[in-house]
Amino acid sequence: MQLTSRCPSLKHVRIRPALRDNTIQDANSQRIMSETILRLSSLKTLECDALNDAAIVHLSQLPSLTKLLMHLQGSQLETLRPYFTPPAFASLECLLLKVDTLSTSTSLLGAMDFKLRKLLLVADGSPIQAIPHALHSCSTALVKACDFERLSSIALDIGYDRWLPGVERQEVSLSTFQPLLSLPNVDNFIFNAMCNISFDDDAIKTLTKHWPKLACLALNPDSGWGAKSRVTHRGLITLLSSCPNLARFKLAVDFSEIDQSHSQLPKSRPGNGIISYCREVCLIESAINHPVTIAAFLSDICPRLDKLTSFLGEDADMMKYTAKWNEVKDLLPAFLAVRTQCNEWHKEGKESSLVDRSGYVYSD
């Protein structure tokens, strides 16, 4: 309380959760934090752990609050829902919400009318077999709760309560997120859940048609796709050509169509001359056999690439490609340097030529 008495006009507060040993300490910490928050009426940003109902209601009424990170339990919803109707959280632009299940977030969003620009949703206890359906319901509620022209950044990190014997990873496809495609200004979309990802080139084409402003796209970068990707190098080219602002992507890509010895490559460029300014790439569970070919392809379509990583999971069949991807990473700087030299050469209008032993001159 000494803090609030000395600084009653605090605008920015960040309270990191301390290590706790039991539920009594948890309840005590929640009480202390909540009593502190109740004495602050000028907050603009707040990051904290779980709060009691009174503190959350207080926050919902603050006209200055633009950024909030907090935990919300499903057991609190019945009491809080009447207080979440407009104009609750009227100025909130950035919400980082941790909930126990996806159904909790869906119920919360159903009562809200937000003007959010950025949402990070973390749900830790959803039944694994119910995740796809719950995601679709949550996506629908989110679109209804937000100003569809303002919301531009969405991150969904979905955990599960426990792994039940005999329960397989469920499949998530573009149709799972279909409601979100009505949001025209999405430039950042990150999704991670213990689910299989079922995307193909057509899904990428549809996604980019609705979200051409994408600057970041990440699909299951921490959990893997769980099945062979049906996104090929053509889908990757579609993504890069349709989203000129894309700076970072994390996807699984099937390179098999172009993954051949560089001595057998056709003279035409697989990238069709596309040049993206993407700088960070993570390729998830992507099998390759010819690092030189893949390095050449990536340096061709992403000549400003600064960072390449690969996520191969723990599957033995995938782990064997670690050395291949390490070789791609080693080759890329040299390939990119040559690309830069060639581009500068052509900008200056110069021609390159090669003279063979017979004296014949080959020109560009």
Long-range contacts (C-beta under 8 A, 24 or more apart in sequence): 1-35, 1-36, 1-39, 3-36, 4-36, 4-39, 4-40, 5-39, 8-39, 8-40, 8-41, 8-42, 9-42, 10-40, 10-42, 10-43, 11-42, 11-43, 11-44, 11-45, 11-64, 12-43, 12-44, 12-45, 12-46, 13-37, 13-40, 13-43, 13-45, 13-46, 13-47, 13-48, 14-45, 14-46, 14-47, 14-48, 15-47, 15-48, 15-49, 16-47, 17-49, 26-50, 46-70, 47-96, 53-79, 53-80, 56-80, 56-83, 57-83, 59-89, 60-84, 60-88, 60-89, 61-88, 62-91, 63-90, 63-91, 64-91, 65-89, 65-91, 65-92, 66-91, 66-92, 66-93, 66-94, 67-92, 67-93, 67-94, 67-95, 67-96, 68-92, 68-94, 68-95, 68-96, 68-97, 69-95, 69-96, 69-97, 69-98, 70-96, 70-97, 70-98, 71-98, 71-99, 72-97, 72-98, 72-99, 72-104, 72-108, 73-99, 73-100, 73-104, 74-99, 74-100, 74-101, 74-103, 74-104, 74-107, 77-104, 77-107, 77-108, 81-107, 81-108, 81-111, 84-108, 84-111, 84-112, 85-111, 85-112, 85-113, 86-113, 87-113, 88-112, 89-114, 90-115, 91-115, 92-116, 93-117, 93-118, 94-118, 94-119, 95-119, 95-120, 96-120, 96-122, 97-121, 97-122, 98-122, 98-123, 98-124, 99-123, 99-124, 100-124, 100-125, 101-125, 101-126, 101-127, 101-134, 101-161, 102-126, 102-130, 102-131, 102-134, 102-135, 102-137, 102-138, 102-158, 103-134, 103-137, 105-138, 105-141, 106-134, 106-137, 106-138, 106-141, 109-138, 109-141, 109-142, 109-144, 109-145, 110-141, 110-144, 110-145, 112-145, 113-145, 114-145, 114-146, 114-147, 114-151, 115-146, 115-147, 115-150, 116-146, 116-147, 116-150, 116-151, 117-150, 117-151, 117-152, 117-153, 118-151, 118-152, 118-153, 118-188, 119-146, 119-151, 119-153, 119-154, 119-155, 120-155, 120-157, 121-155, 121-156, 121-157, 122-157, 122-158, 122-159, 123-157, 123-158, 123-159, 124-159, 124-161, 125-159, 125-160, 125-161, 126-158, 126-159, 126-160, 126-161, 127-160, 127-161, 128-160, 128-161, 128-163, 128-164, 128-167, 128-169, 128-170, 128-194, 129-164, 129-167, 129-170, 131-158, 131-160, 131-170, 131-172, 131-193, 131-194, 131-195, 132-170, 132-171, 132-172, 132-176, 132-195, 135-172, 135-176, 135-177, 135-193, 136-175, 136-176, 136-177, 136-178, 136-179, 139-176, 139-177, 139-178, 139-179, 139-180, 140-179, 142-179, 142-180, 143-179, 143-180, 143-182, 143-183, 146-183, 148-182, 148-183, 148-184, 149-184, 149-185, 150-185, 151-183, 151-185, 151-186, 152-183, 152-185, 152-186, 152-187, 152-188, 152-213, 153-186, 153-187, 153-188, 153-189, 154-180, 154-183, 154-186, 154-188, 154-189, 154-190, 155-188, 155-189, 155-190, 155-191, 156-190, 156-191, 156-192, 156-193, 157-190, 157-192, 157-193, 158-192, 158-193, 158-194, 158-195, 159-193, 159-194, 160-193, 160-194, 169-194, 169-195, 169-196, 169-226, 170-195, 170-196, 171-195, 171-196, 171-197, 171-198, 172-196, 172-197, 172-198, 173-197, 173-198, 173-199, 173-203, 174-199, 174-203, 174-206, 174-207, 181-206, 181-207, 181-210, 181-211, 182-210, 183-211, 184-210, 184-211, 185-213, 186-210, 186-211, 186-213, 186-214, 187-211, 187-213, 187-214, 187-215, 187-216, 187-245, 188-214, 188-215, 188-216, 189-214, 189-216, 189-217, 189-218, 190-216, 190-217, 190-218, 190-221, 191-218, 191-219, 191-220, 192-218, 192-220, 192-221, 192-222, 192-223, 193-220, 193-223, 194-223, 195-220, 195-223, 195-226, 196-225, 196-226, 196-227, 197-225, 197-226, 197-227, 197-229, 197-252, 198-227, 198-230, 199-229, 199-230, 199-231, 200-230, 200-231, 200-235, 201-230, 201-231, 201-232, 201-234, 201-235, 201-238, 203-231, 203-235, 204-231, 204-235, 204-236, 204-238, 204-239, 205-235, 205-238, 205-242, 207-239, 208-238, 208-239, 208-242, 208-243, 209-242, 211-243, 212-242, 212-243, 213-243, 213-245, 214-243, 214-245, 214-246, 215-243, 215-245, 215-246, 215-247, 215-248, 216-246, 216-247, 216-248, 216-249, 217-243, 217-246, 217-248, 217-249, 217-250, 217-251, 218-248, 218-249, 218-250, 218-251, 218-282, 219-250, 219-251, 219-252, 219-284, 220-252, 220-284, 221-250, 221-282, 221-284, 221-311, 222-311, 224-252, 224-284, 224-285, 224-311, 224-313, 225-252, 225-284, 225-285, 228-254, 229-253, 229-254, 229-284, 229-285, 229-286, 230-254, 232-256, 232-257, 233-257, 233-258, 233-270, 233-297, 236-301, 237-271, 237-272, 237-274, 237-301, 240-274, 240-276, 240-278, 240-301, 240-302, 241-274, 241-276, 244-276, 244-277, 246-276, 246-277, 246-278, 247-277, 247-278, 247-279, 247-280, 248-278, 248-279, 248-280, 248-281, 249-278, 249-280, 249-281, 249-282, 250-281, 250-282, 250-283, 250-284, 250-311, 251-282, 251-283, 251-284, 252-283, 252-284, 252-285, 252-286, 253-283, 253-286, 254-286, 255-286, 255-287, 255-288, 255-294, 255-297, 256-287, 258-293, 258-294, 258-297, 259-288, 259-289, 259-290, 259-293, 259-294, 260-290, 260-293, 261-290, 261-293, 262-290, 262-292, 262-293, 262-296, 265-293, 265-296, 269-300, 270-297, 270-300, 271-297, 271-300, 271-301, 274-301, 275-301, 275-303, 276-301, 276-302, 277-302, 277-304, 278-302, 278-304, 278-305, 279-304, 279-305, 279-306, 279-307, 280-305, 280-306, 280-307, 281-305, 281-307, 281-308, 281-309, 282-308, 282-309, 282-310, 282-311, 283-308, 283-309, 283-310, 283-311, 283-325, 284-310, 284-311, 285-311, 285-312, 285-313, 285-315, 285-318, 286-310, 286-321, 287-318, 287-321, 288-321, 288-324, 288-325, 288-328, 289-324, 291-324, 291-325, 291-327, 291-328, 291-331, 292-331, 294-328, 295-327, 295-328, 295-331, 295-332, 295-335, 296-335, 298-328, 298-332, 298-335, 299-332, 299-335, 299-336, 299-338, 299-339, 300-339, 303-336, 303-339, 303-340, 303-343, 304-336, 305-332, 305-336, 308-332
